[in-house]
C-alpha cells in the first residue's frame, strides 16, 4: 500500500490545493492531507477550521484522509508509514524553498522522498494569501476556493474586520 502525505498550512485550502489533492489521490493508494504549522506564518483560521474545510471539499475522494500534526513532518511520515511527501509547484519561484525542504526532510528520514506535482495552469497565480487579501477587502473569492466553503471563509474574514 503506497501512502503519501500532502502537508501544508491550508489557511484556507484553495482550488489550487484541491487540484493537487485530486491528482495525488489518483496516484497513490492512500493520501493523508495533514495541516501543519509553518514557523514563518501566523494562521488566520484555526487548526479545526482548516481541517473542517479540507474534509468538506474532499468528501468525494474515498482514499483521502485529513489530519493535523504539530511536530516534524519527517516524524509524522514515519509514524504513518508514508513513503512520499507530495508538494504542489506553481512556478519556478516555489522551487528553491521546496527543494530545500525536500532535502532536509530526506536527511531527517532517508526513506522519505518528495514528489512534486505541477498545478493546473489556471491556478498558477493562486495562493491562500491572495484569497485572504481579496476576502478581507470585500471581493469575491468564487473561483478561488470551493463553493462548499466560500461563504464560511468570507464570513470568517469579515469577523476579523
Ligand atoms: O503551506 P505551507 O505553509 O507552504 O507548508 C509548509 C509546511 C507546513 C509543510 C512546513 O512548514 C512544514 O513541513 N512544517 C512542519 C515542521 C517541519 O517538519 N519543518 C521542517 C521542514 S524541512
Boltz pocket constraint, residues with backbone or C-beta under 6 A from the ligand:
constraints:
  - pocket:
      binder: B
      contacts: [[A, 7], [A, 8], [A, 9], [A, 10], [A, 36], [A, 37], [A, 38], [A, 39], [A, 41], [A, 71], [A, 72], [A, 73], [A, 74], [A, 100], [A, 101], [A, 102], [A, 104], [A, 105]]
      max_distance: 6.0
